[in-house]
């Protein structure tokens, strides 16, 4: 018989007799052993579901910049066809303001709720399961649908050197390689991401150094607003492409050492780096010979996805060393974004599975590698199916719809949490509150309306994806109707 103190034992024996006291003591022991066993089992299960903390601020900077940097190399220049230099320039300024306000607001959420679900976890806590599902589903759409489009671009690029291999085969192989790297371990994945991101950033700086000496302000004034101010609204999605997916940093907060400090450093330095690169890339490209020179190749009326090579070809010719360097290293920017977004998508899907908003198997962490292997594999299979549609541009646009929905829900979440949980520990508080999240909320809402007007069919497809998944969610989780 085991009692906490001898005095307690003597009192029981005196009051009830030794035989009954022995029975009570054995029952107490059995109950406590059971409690201890349940506690240990619960602790063991929790540890199995935990992601491994290995990331520091430098790794987070590499991930944040890497998620986005492909947008500096291609795609953004198509906004010049819609808005011209002035239209895309104004759109980019507003979108940059939105991302600065959004990023620092989002950092507050990531530091006080450092979980892999990102926007999903923030919306769940602030707004309940129904809005949590919508925010999380929007995040999933963004992170799952962007990689296949980038993988296809990589396949098209490598097809130049491997013409006998179909583009889609290359894209699938690339997709599988980087999914495998992410399954192997987040530290290895983040280290690789850091290396290729540094290379890609270095190449952009080389490009700016090669073109800025030829910059002329008059080139900014040539046909600066070809479609009037309507064109500026039409250019918004392409301005978003400069920064899309930066919020993926929050999804690795659970794997970050001292997230309350390092997420702020990594997130903040990443967005500031991207703003500088955006200004340099935009200015040095257009300043060479006007916006038409980096949208249309000589003798062509079809818009090109290669603004940087077009600018360098205008100055140095296609046989020049700098042209070859930019063309070859540009692949690193695509790889960095593909790899980084695959990483963020795995964490987003993992959290959906953890809470039962998706099959529970998706919420399981690999026993050996401590990574969301099941979620990564499922995301890859969905991405491969999307590849076979061949609609890469449309896939990217749908991903942008998801991103803007995520931004809106997240900014509402931070405003509600400040009122709902004023005592919540906030290691970092967004400056200029509530102006910063409100500005991000307004600009994101205007951008979503503009994208809907310009892409009605794709907006309908996106709405149907959200709508059908929400109906499924309410059918599977009817208790959410009471939340």
N, C-alpha and C positions, 0 to 999 in steps of 0.2 A: 504494500500500500504506500502511495506517495502523496504527501500533502505539502503545501507550500511552506508551512512552519510547524515546528513541534507543538507549539501552544495550540494551534488550530486542531491538530491531531488529538491531543489530550482532551480537548473540549468535546469532540465528537465521540471519543471512546467513553467518556464519563456520562454523556447524555444518552447514548444509544446502545452501549455495550460494544465489546470488541468485535463480535461476529458481524453485526450490522455495519459497524465502522469499516471493516475490511471490504464488505460488498460495495459500500459507497465509494471507498478509495479506488477500487478496481474500475468501477464505472467512470469515475472522474478521469482515471488514467486512459481508459479506452476512448473517451470523448476527446481528450486533449491530443492523443496520438492521431485520431481521425482528423481533427482540425489542422494539426501540423502537416499531415499527409496531403490534405486538400490544398493547403497553402503552398506547399512545395510543388504540387502538380500545377497549380495555377501560375506560380512563378516560372516554372519550366516552360509552359505553353506560351506565356508572355514573351519569354526570352527567344523562343523559336520564331515568334512573329515579328521580332524586332530587326530592323535593318542595322547594319554595322556602321558605326560612326568613324569615318576616316578622312573626311574632307575639311580642308582649311580654307582661308580666304582666297589664296591664289588659285586653288582648284575651282572655287566658286566663280571667280572672275573668268577663268578659262571657259567654264560651262556657259555662263551668261553671255559672253561675247560670241562663243562658238555657236550657240543656238541660233543666233541672228545673222552671223556675218555673211552667209550666202546671199542675203538680201542686198548687200553692197555690190555684189558682182553681177547680178542679173535681175531682171524683172521690174525694178523701180523706174527704169527709163521709159517703160511703156506708158507711164503717167504723163510724160512729156507730150506724147501724141494727143492726149486728151486735154491737158491743161496748159501746155507750153511751159516755158521757164517760170513765168510769174505764177501760173495756176498751180503747178506742182510745188513751186517754192513756198507759196502761202499755205498749201495743204500740209506740206512737210513741217513747217514751223508750228502749226496748230497740233499736228500729231506728235511732234517732239515734245511740246508742252504737256500734252496728255500723258505721254509715257514718263516724263519726269515726275509729274504729280502722281501718276498711278504707281510707279515703281517705289517711291518712298512711302506711299500709303500702304502698298502691298507688303513692304518690308516690315512695317509695324505689325501687320497680321502674322507674317512669317516668324517674327521674333517672339511673339507672345503665344502663338500656337504652332510650334515647329513640327508639323506632321507632314507625311508624304502626300496627302491628298490635296494640299494647296488650297485652291479656291473652294473645293468641295468641303473641306473641314471648316473653313471660315464661314461659309454660308450655312452649314449645318448648325454651327454654334449660335450664329446671330439670328438666322431666319427660320430655322426648323428644317425638317427632312424634305419637304416638298421643294422649297427653293434650293436646298442643298443638293437635291438630285439634279435640278435644272442647271445649277452652276457647275456641278461635277460632270454632267453629260456634255455641256458646252466645252469644258476643258478637255474631255476625252476626244471629242470631235476634232478640236484644234490639233492636239498632239498625235492622234492616230492618223489623221488624213494628210498632214503636211509631209511626213517622211516618204510616202510612195511617190509624190510629185518630185521631190528632190532626188530620190533614187533613180527615177526615170531620166532626170537631167544628167546625172552621173553616167547612166548607161548610154545616153546619146553622145556624151563627150568621149567616153572610152571607145565607142563604136568607130570613131575616126581612126583609132590606132588598131582596132580589131574588127575590121569591116565584115569578116566572115561570121562573127558572133552576133546574133540578134540583140537589139537594145534591151528588150524585156528580159532576156536571159541574164545579161550583165546586171541589170537592175535587181533581179531576184537574188543573184549570188551576192551582190554588195549588201543587200538587205539582210541576208542570212549571216554574213560575216560580222556585221556590226551588232546584230542581235546577240550573236554568240559572245562577242566581246563584253557586252553589257551583262550577260548572264554570268560570265566568269568572275566579275568583281567590279564594284563601283570605283575602287581606287585605281585599278588598271584602266578602266574606261575613262575616268576623269583625267588621268595622267596623259593618255593618248590624246584626249580632247584638248588639253592644255598645249601640247606640242604643236598640233596642227593649227590651233587657233593663233598661236604666236607667229607661225609661218604665214598664215593668211593675213594677219594684221600687218606684218612686215611688208608683204607684197603691196598692200594698199598704200602704205607710206611711200614705197618706191614709186608707185604709179603717180601719186600726188607730186612727189619730187620731180618726176620726169615731165609732167604736164603743166604745173603751175607757172614755170617761167614763160610759157606761151599764153597765159591767161590774158584775155582782153574783155573789159567790161561791156564793150559794144555787143559782144556775142550773147550776152544775157538779154539784150534788148530786141533781138531779132525775133519777130513774130511771137512776142512774149505771152500773148493770151489768145491763141487761135480760135477758141470756142467760147470766148467770153467767160464770165464767172461761173457759168454752168460747168465749164471744163474743170474748174478748180474742185468742184464737188465730185466730178467723175474721176479725178486723180487721187482721191482720198485712199482707196484700197492700195494703190501703189506706194503712197507715202507710208502706210502701215507696214508694208513689206520691208522697209528699212529697219524695223524694230520688232517684228512679229516673233513671239515665243520667248522674249526676255524673262517673262514671269516663270519660266520653267525652273529657275534657280530655287524658288520656294519649295518645289517638290522634292528637293534633296536636303531640306532642312533637317529631317530626321536622321540623315547620315552625316551631318556636319558636327565637328568637334566644337563645343561651345557655340551653339547656333545663335544665341541671343547677341553675340558679338560679331561672329564671323559672317553671318548672313548679311548684316548691314554693310560690312566692309566689301564683301564680294559683290553683292547686288548693286550697291552704290557706285563702286568703281566700274562695274560693267556698263551701266547705263551711261555714265559720263564718257567712257571710252567710245561707245557707239554713237553718241551725239557728235563727238569730234570727228569720227570717221565719216559719218553721214555728211557733215558740212564739207569736209575735204573732198570726198568722192563726188558729191553733187557739183561743187564749184569747179574743181579741176577738170571734170569731164565736159561740162557745158561751156566752160570758158575757152576751150580749144577752138571751136568753130561754130558755136550755136547748137541748139538742141536737136535739130534735124540730123546733124552729123553723127550723133550717137544713138539715133533711133533707126535710121535707114542706112543700109550699106550702099555704097556708090552704085547707081544704076538700078536700085531696087525700091519698090514702093511698099514692101512688107516690113513690118516692125521687127527689129532684131532683138535678141536677148543678150547681146554682147556689147554693152556700152563702153567698157574699158578698152577692149581690143580695137574697137572702131576709133576711139579717140587717139590711141597710140599709132594706129595705121595712118591716120590723117597727118600725124607729125613726122613719123619715122619710116613708114612703110611696113608691109607685112613680113619682110625678111629681116628686120632689125632684131637684135638681141632682146631688147626690152619688150617687144611685141611677143616674142616666143616665151619670155619669162612670165609675163602676165597671163598668157593663155594657158601655160602649164600649171602654174601655181594656183590659178583660179580654181582648179579642181579641189584644192585643200579647203577652200571656203565652203564648197558644196558638201564635202565629207564632214567637216566640222558641224554643220547644221544638221545633216542627216543623223549623225551619231549622237549629238546632244539631245535632239528632240526624241529619238528613240528612248534614251535614258529617262527623260522626263515623263514620257507616255507610260512607261512601265510602272512608275511610282503612282501616277494618277489612277491607273487601272487597278493596281494593288489595293489602294485604299477603298475603292468601290467594292472590291471583293471582301475586304475585311469586315465591312459593316453590313454586308448582305444585300447591297444594292445591285450586285452582280453575283454570279455563281461563286460560292465560298472558295473554290479551288483557286480562283484568281487572287485571293488574299493571302495565299501561302508563300512564305519565304523559303528559298532553297536551303536545306539543312547545312550543306557544305559551304556554298558561296555567299550565303546571306544576301541574296538578291531576289527580286520578284520574277523568277524564271517563268512561271506559268503565265503571268500577265504579259511579259515580253514576247513569248511565243504566240499567244493569241493575237496580240497587236500586230505582229509580223504577218500572220495569216490573213488578217483583215486588210493589211496594206498590200499584200500580194494580189488579193482579189481586186482591190482598187486599181492596181497597176494594169490589170487586164482590160479595164475599161478604156484605157488610152486617153482619158480626159484629164490630163494633168493640170491644165489651167483652171478647169472647173473645180477640181479637187482642192486646189490652193484657195480658191475663193470661198468654198464651203468652210475650210479651216479658218479663214478670216472671220466669217460669221460667228464661229464658235469662240474665237478670241474676244471679239467685241462683247458678246454676251457675258463671257467670263469677267471682263473688266467692269461691266455695269453691275453685275451681281456682287462682285467683290467690293466695289466702292460703297454700295448700299450696306454691305455687311459691316464695314469699318464704322460707318456713321451710326448704325444700330448698336453695335457693340460698345461704343463710347457711352451711349445712353443706358444700355441694358446692364453692362458690367463695368462701371466706372472704377471699381477696385481691382480689376484684372491686372496682373503684373505686366507692364509694358516696358521692357528693357530699352526699346527705342520708340519714340513718338514722332509721327510725321510732323515736320515743320509746317507752320501756317495752317494748322487745323482750325476750322473745317474747310478752309478755302481749297486746299490741295485736292482732297478727294472729291469735292463738289465740281471743281474744274475738270478733273479727269472723267467724272460721271457725265457731265454735259457734253464734252467733246466726243466721248465714246458713243453717246446716244445719237448725236448728229451724224457721226460717221456710219453708224448702223443703218439709219434712215437713208443716207445717201447711197450706201451699198445696195440696199433693198431696191431703191428706185432704179439703179443702174443694172441690177441683176435679178429681175423679178422671178425668173424661172428657177435660178439657183437658190434664191431666198425661199421659194416655196418648198424645194427639196429639203433644205435645211430645217424649215419649220415642220415638215412631215417627219423627219428623223427625230427631232425633239418631241413632237407630239405623240408619235407611236411609242417611243421609249417611255414617255411619261405615263401613258395609259397602261403599259406593261408593268411599270413600277407600282402604280396605284392598285393594280389587280393583285400583284404579288405581295404588296405591303399595305393592306387596307388600313392598318393602324395609323398610317401617315395622314389619312384624311382628318384625323382628330388633332393633328399637331398644328 
